[in-house]
Amino acid sequence: MEWEAVIGLEIHAQLATKSKIFSGASTAFGAEPNTQACAVDLALPGTLPVFNAEALRMAVLFGLAIDAEIGYTSVFDRKNYFYPDLPKGYQTSQLFHPIVGTGHVDIELEDGTTKRVGVTRAHLEEDAGKSLHEEFPSMTGIDLNRAGTPLLEIVSEPDMRSAEEAVAYVKKIHSIVTNLGICDGNMSQGSFRCDCNVSVRYKGEEKFGNRTETKNINSFRFIEKAIKGEIERQIDLLEDGGTITQETRLYDANKDETRSMRSKEEANDYRYFPCPDLLPIVIDDEYVEKLRSTLPELPDARKARFIEQYQLSEYDAMVLSAYRDLSHYFETTANIAADAKLAANWVMGELSKHLNQNDTEITASPVSAEMLGGLLLRIKDNTITGKIAKQVFEAMWAGEGSADEVIEAKGLKQVTDTGAIEAMVDEVIAANKPQVDQYVSAEPDKRGKMIGFFMGKVMQASQGKANPGQVQGLLKQKLDALANS
């Protein structure tokens, strides 16, 4: 019988508020340890929490974006457990009455199909502090700066059946929260992280197997590797006659494996009860509809517009519509160049390659959309060839100026003078008699591929500056004349 995986995810998105969820302490990343935890965050005697209304606004926006039920009355609960980086001894969360109820997102799979993944709920809660192990050999340091930062925990239905589907879902949620501007999505800083619940069963079975939860994974690649490794581990264990223990696990990226942390808790282990210090949050239709009117264009709608407006392929539209900054860059470039396909190829190709190689966000790109649009205009008006354009882009990336400035300074203008090109063509034909003889003796339908050799030689002689169309036309004319003589 064939095994199948059952996967559900819990995504923790830190909300991009300036202050914490129940205090006025800053949420800015990178401060010295323990300098941004106030008396309220530490639950010192005599302090009372005050709810941050901006966190509510962001949570409702997310609910509207995934077509979810909105909790018009939501209640905070205390989740009681001990951990060194949890200064209160409890976490203020929402169990029974979350702010966002059932919703869904549609994910695009590699085979081009679309799958709907249910979202069970999304609730507000406060983040814990951070335990630091690497800096203190044989000890653990505690940084409470993060304690009290507002989190939106987004809980999926167990609708995913592979690691690839899970990653597609996480990327879609990441795209939504960043497009809404409610989370910066910085996974390396922990502001967007994922817990992966995985079990396996035989295909056709309805009953779920025992699940494990792998905690706090903060990269798309690690999510995929952790899930694949856990699926394989569980199947191997079951086929050897063992059983799956319901537990919490940790993914070790260095060893590419998950390992056990502790037995998995159930809700009753946390002794949830309504927080006595916080009143229920009550909202009405007017509040919700006012927020609905502020929703920006979301990735799915933008993808559909890109296909219709720019005639992009499904794949190109999906990639370019996923993130607001990327979409804006593409549209600006396309409008300047008046060529959406050429702009898409360059944004997804040369630009993305340089951004990835230099670990640079598109908003910090040294080549602005306006600069790239200017470069593409020079390709379109035959000032430079596509090959030379890549050299120009490299110089632009290095800060050597605009496309026009680089082309002028380096003398990279395309050679379009027919006489000069014809002279180079004649030289190449004269210097390569064996290849000319092969061309002449070949069947006419096979000569097209052979002309590439001569094209390469002419372009090499011109240092890539000769107009390729003119070169090809002249070569075909002269070689065919020899063949027919």
C-alpha positions in Angstrom: 0.0 0.0 0.0 1.1 3.5 -0.7 1.8 6.1 2.1 0.6 9.6 2.0 1.6 12.5 4.3 -0.9 14.8 6.1 0.5 18.2 6.8 -0.9 21.2 8.7 1.0 24.4 9.4 1.0 27.0 12.1 2.6 30.3 10.9 3.7 33.0 13.3 3.7 36.4 11.7 5.1 39.3 13.8 2.8 42.2 13.1 4.6 45.4 12.0 3.4 47.6 14.8 5.7 50.2 16.3 4.9 49.1 19.9 4.1 45.8 21.6 0.6 44.3 21.8 0.0 45.2 25.4 2.5 47.9 26.2 4.2 51.0 24.7 7.6 49.3 24.5 9.3 49.4 21.0 9.3 46.4 18.7 12.3 47.6 16.7 14.7 44.8 15.8 18.4 44.8 16.7 18.5 46.7 20.0 20.8 45.6 22.8 19.4 42.6 24.7 16.8 43.4 27.4 16.5 47.1 26.6 13.0 46.9 25.2 11.1 44.9 27.8 9.1 47.1 30.1 7.3 46.4 33.4 4.1 45.4 31.5 5.9 42.9 29.3 7.4 41.3 32.4 4.0 41.3 34.2 5.4 42.9 37.3 2.9 43.4 40.2 0.7 46.4 39.7 0.9 46.5 35.9 -2.1 46.1 33.5 -2.0 45.4 29.8 -3.6 47.9 27.3 -4.5 46.3 23.9 -2.8 47.8 20.8 -5.6 48.7 18.4 -3.2 48.6 15.4 -2.7 44.9 16.0 -6.5 44.5 15.7 -6.6 46.4 12.4 -3.8 44.2 10.9 -5.5 41.0 12.0 -8.8 41.9 10.5 -7.1 43.0 7.3 -5.6 39.5 7.0 -9.0 37.9 7.7 -10.6 39.9 4.9 -7.7 39.0 2.5 -8.3 35.3 2.9 -12.1 35.6 2.8 -12.4 34.4 6.4 -15.0 34.8 9.0 -14.3 37.8 11.3 -14.7 37.4 15.0 -16.9 40.4 16.0 -16.3 39.5 19.6 -12.8 38.1 20.4 -11.4 37.2 23.8 -7.9 36.9 25.1 -7.0 33.8 27.1 -4.0 32.9 29.3 -2.0 30.0 28.1 -0.1 28.8 31.1 3.3 27.1 30.8 6.9 27.6 32.1 9.8 28.5 29.9 12.8 30.6 30.7 12.1 33.2 28.0 8.4 33.6 29.0 8.7 36.1 31.9 5.0 36.1 32.9 4.7 32.3 33.3 1.8 32.5 30.8 1.2 33.7 27.2 -1.8 35.9 26.4 -3.4 34.3 23.4 -6.8 33.5 21.9 -8.2 30.0 22.0 -12.0 30.0 22.3 -12.9 33.2 20.4 -10.2 34.2 17.9 -10.2 37.4 15.8 -10.2 35.5 12.5 -12.2 32.3 11.8 -12.3 29.9 8.9 -10.9 31.1 5.5 -8.8 29.8 2.7 -6.0 30.5 0.2 -5.4 29.1 -3.2 -1.9 27.8 -4.0 -0.3 27.2 -7.4 1.5 23.9 -7.8 4.4 23.0 -10.1 2.2 21.1 -12.6 0.1 24.3 -13.1 -2.9 23.2 -11.1 -4.4 25.2 -8.2 -5.3 23.8 -4.8 -7.4 25.3 -2.1 -6.0 25.1 1.5 -8.3 25.8 4.4 -7.3 28.2 7.2 -8.8 27.1 10.5 -8.2 30.3 12.4 -5.8 33.2 12.9 -5.5 34.5 16.4 -3.6 37.3 18.1 -1.1 36.6 20.8 2.1 37.9 22.3 5.5 36.6 21.4 7.9 35.2 23.9 11.5 36.3 24.5 14.4 34.6 22.9 16.8 32.0 24.3 20.4 32.4 23.1 22.6 29.3 23.2 25.5 29.9 20.8 26.9 33.0 22.6 27.1 31.3 26.0 28.9 27.9 26.1 27.3 25.6 28.7 24.7 28.3 29.5 21.7 30.0 28.0 21.2 33.7 27.6 17.8 35.3 27.7 16.8 38.3 25.7 13.4 39.6 26.5 13.2 42.4 23.9 10.9 40.2 21.8 8.5 39.5 24.7 5.2 41.1 24.0 5.7 41.6 20.3 2.3 41.1 18.6 1.9 37.9 16.7 -0.7 36.6 14.3 -0.7 32.8 14.5 -2.3 31.4 11.3 -3.4 27.8 11.6 -4.1 25.8 8.5 -6.3 22.8 8.0 -4.4 19.5 7.5 -5.0 19.8 3.7 -1.5 19.5 2.4 -0.1 16.2 1.2 3.6 17.0 0.3 6.4 19.3 1.3 6.1 21.1 -2.0 2.4 21.9 -1.3 3.4 23.1 2.2 6.1 25.5 0.9 3.7 26.8 -1.7 1.2 27.6 1.1 3.8 29.3 3.3 5.0 31.4 0.3 1.4 32.4 -0.4 0.7 33.5 3.2 4.1 35.3 3.2 3.1 37.1 0.0 -0.3 38.1 1.5 1.0 39.5 4.8 3.8 41.4 3.1 1.5 42.8 0.5 -0.9 44.0 3.2 2.0 45.6 5.0 1.2 43.9 8.3 4.4 41.9 8.5 7.9 42.6 7.1 8.3 38.8 6.4 11.9 38.8 7.4 12.4 35.1 8.1 16.1 35.5 9.1 15.1 37.8 11.9 12.3 35.5 13.0 9.4 37.8 12.1 7.9 35.0 10.0 8.3 31.4 11.1 6.5 28.2 10.8 5.6 25.1 12.9 5.1 22.0 10.8 2.6 19.3 11.9 3.3 16.0 10.0 1.7 12.6 10.1 1.5 9.7 7.6 -1.2 7.2 6.8 -2.0 4.7 4.0 -3.7 6.3 1.0 -7.4 5.9 1.3 -7.5 5.9 5.1 -9.6 8.6 6.7 -8.1 8.4 10.2 -5.0 10.6 10.8 -1.9 9.0 12.2 0.0 10.3 15.2 1.5 13.7 14.3 4.7 15.4 15.3 5.2 19.2 15.4 8.6 20.6 14.2 8.9 24.1 15.7 10.1 27.5 14.5 11.5 26.9 11.0 12.5 30.2 9.4 13.3 29.5 5.8 11.3 28.1 2.9 14.1 25.7 2.0 14.4 24.4 5.6 10.6 24.0 5.8 10.7 21.7 2.7 13.7 19.7 3.9 12.3 19.3 7.5 8.9 18.0 6.2 10.5 15.6 3.7 12.9 14.3 6.3 10.1 13.9 8.9 7.9 12.0 6.4 10.7 9.7 5.5 11.5 9.1 9.2 7.9 8.3 10.1 7.5 5.9 7.2 10.7 4.1 7.9 9.7 3.7 11.6 6.3 2.4 10.8 7.6 -0.1 8.2 10.0 -1.4 10.8 7.1 -2.1 13.2 7.5 0.9 15.4 5.0 3.6 16.4 5.0 7.4 16.1 5.2 9.3 19.3 3.2 12.5 19.4 5.9 15.0 20.2 7.5 18.3 19.5 10.7 18.2 17.4 13.4 20.5 16.3 15.0 20.8 12.8 18.8 20.7 12.8 19.8 22.4 9.5 23.5 21.4 9.9 22.6 17.7 10.1 19.5 18.0 7.9 17.4 16.0 10.4 14.7 16.5 13.0 15.2 15.5 16.6 12.9 15.1 19.6 12.5 18.0 22.0 9.6 17.1 24.3 6.3 15.2 24.3 3.5 17.1 22.5 1.2 19.1 24.8 -2.6 19.2 24.4 -4.7 22.2 24.9 -5.8 21.1 28.4 -2.1 20.9 29.5 -2.0 24.7 29.2 -5.0 25.3 31.5 -6.4 28.1 29.3 -8.8 30.5 31.0 -10.0 34.0 29.9 -7.5 36.8 30.7 -9.0 38.7 33.7 -7.0 41.9 32.8 -8.4 42.3 29.3 -12.0 43.0 28.2 -13.4 41.2 25.1 -12.7 43.1 21.9 -16.0 44.0 20.2 -16.1 45.3 16.6 -19.0 46.0 14.2 -19.8 46.0 10.5 -18.8 49.6 10.1 -15.3 48.9 11.4 -14.9 45.8 9.2 -16.3 47.5 6.0 -14.1 50.5 6.5 -11.1 48.2 6.6 -12.3 46.2 3.6 -12.3 49.5 1.6 -8.6 49.9 2.3 -7.5 46.5 1.1 -4.7 46.9 -1.5 -4.5 44.8 -4.7 -3.7 41.3 -3.6 -1.4 38.8 -5.4 -4.2 36.8 -7.0 -6.0 39.9 -8.4 -2.6 41.3 -9.5 -1.7 38.1 -11.3 -5.0 38.1 -13.2 -4.4 41.8 -14.2 -0.8 41.1 -15.4 -2.0 38.3 -17.6 -4.8 40.5 -19.1 -2.9 43.8 -19.3 0.6 42.7 -20.2 -0.2 39.3 -21.9 2.2 37.5 -19.5 2.3 33.8 -19.1 0.7 32.2 -16.0 4.2 31.5 -14.6 5.6 35.0 -15.3 2.5 36.7 -13.9 2.6 34.5 -10.7 6.2 35.3 -10.0 6.0 39.0 -10.7 2.7 39.5 -8.8 3.7 37.8 -5.6 5.3 40.8 -3.9 4.3 44.5 -4.0 7.8 45.9 -4.4 8.7 43.4 -7.2 5.4 44.1 -9.0 6.0 47.9 -8.8 9.5 47.5 -10.1 8.3 45.4 -13.0 5.4 47.7 -14.0 7.7 50.8 -13.9 10.3 49.0 -16.1 7.6 47.7 -18.5 6.0 51.1 -18.9 9.3 52.8 -19.7 10.4 50.2 -22.1 7.0 49.8 -23.6 7.7 46.0 -23.7 6.3 43.9 -20.9 7.8 40.6 -22.0 11.3 42.1 -22.3 10.9 43.7 -18.9 9.7 40.5 -17.3 12.6 38.5 -18.8 15.1 41.0 -17.4 13.5 41.4 -14.0 13.2 37.7 -13.5 16.6 37.0 -15.1 19.5 39.3 -14.8 18.1 41.5 -12.0 17.0 38.6 -9.8 20.3 36.9 -10.3 22.2 39.9 -9.1 19.8 40.4 -6.2 20.2 36.8 -5.0 24.0 36.8 -5.5 24.4 39.9 -3.4 21.6 39.1 -0.9 19.9 42.4 -1.7 16.3 43.4 -1.5 14.8 44.8 -4.6 14.1 48.1 -2.8 17.8 48.5 -2.3 18.8 47.5 -5.9 21.6 49.8 -7.2 19.8 49.5 -10.6 16.5 51.2 -10.3 13.4 50.4 -12.4 13.9 53.6 -14.3 17.5 52.7 -15.0 16.6 49.2 -16.2 13.8 50.6 -18.4 16.4 53.0 -20.0 18.7 50.0 -20.7 15.9 48.1 -22.4 15.1 51.1 -24.6 18.7 50.9 -25.9 18.2 47.2 -26.8 14.9 48.0 -28.6 16.4 50.9 -30.7 19.4 48.7 -31.6 21.9 50.9 -29.9 23.3 47.8 -28.2 22.8 44.0 -28.6 21.3 41.8 -25.9 24.7 40.4 -25.1 26.3 43.9 -24.7 23.3 44.9 -22.6 24.5 42.4 -19.9 27.9 44.1 -19.8 26.1 47.4 -19.5 24.0 46.1 -16.6 27.1 44.8 -14.8 28.5 48.4 -15.0 25.2 49.9 -13.9 25.1 47.5 -10.9 28.7 48.6 -10.0 27.5 52.2 -9.9 29.1 53.4 -13.1 26.0 55.4 -14.2 23.0 55.0 -16.4 22.8 52.9 -19.5 23.5 55.8 -21.8 26.5 56.9 -19.7 28.0 53.4 -19.7 27.4 52.8 -23.4 29.1 56.2 -24.2 32.0 55.8 -21.8 32.9 52.2 -22.9 32.1 52.7 -26.6 29.6 49.9 -26.7 27.3 51.2 -29.4 26.1 48.5 -31.8 27.7 48.5 -35.3 25.0 49.0 -37.8 27.1 50.3 -40.7 26.4 47.8 -43.5 29.8 48.3 -45.1 31.7 47.6 -41.8 29.6 44.5 -41.1 30.0 43.2 -44.7 33.8 43.5 -44.4 33.8 41.4 -41.2 31.5 38.8 -42.9 33.8 38.6 -45.9 36.8 38.1 -43.6 35.1 35.3 -41.7 34.1 33.5 -44.9 37.6 33.8 -46.3 39.2 32.5 -43.1 37.0 29.4 -42.6 37.1 27.6 -46.0 36.5 24.0 -44.5 33.2 25.2 -42.8 32.2 27.1 -46.0 32.7 23.9 -48.0 30.5 21.9 -45.6 27.8 24.6 -45.8 27.9 24.5 -49.7 27.7 20.7 -49.8 24.9 20.4 -47.2 21.3 19.9 -48.0 19.4 23.3 -48.0 17.2 22.3 -45.0 20.3 21.7 -42.9 22.2 24.9 -43.6 20.2 27.0 -41.1 21.9 25.3 -38.1 25.3 25.6 -39.7 25.1 29.4 -40.1 25.5 29.7 -36.3 29.2 29.0 -36.5 29.8 31.9 -38.8 27.5 34.2 -36.7 29.7 33.4 -33.7 32.9 34.3 -35.5 31.5 37.6 -36.8 30.1 38.6 -33.4 33.5 37.7 -31.9 35.3 39.9 -34.4 32.9 42.8 -33.7 33.3 42.2 -29.9 29.5 41.6 -29.8 28.7 45.0 -31.3 27.5 44.0 -34.8 23.8 44.0 -35.3 22.9 40.3 -35.2 20.0 40.6 -37.7 22.2 42.3 -40.3 25.0 39.8 -39.7 22.7 36.8 -40.2 21.1 38.4 -43.4 24.5 39.1 -45.0 25.9 35.6 -44.1 22.9 33.8 -45.5 23.1 35.9 -48.7 26.8 35.3 -49.3 26.9 31.7 -48.3 23.8 30.8 -50.3 25.4 32.6 -53.3 28.5 30.4 -53.0 26.3 27.2 -52.7 24.3 28.1 -55.8 27.2 29.2 -58.0 
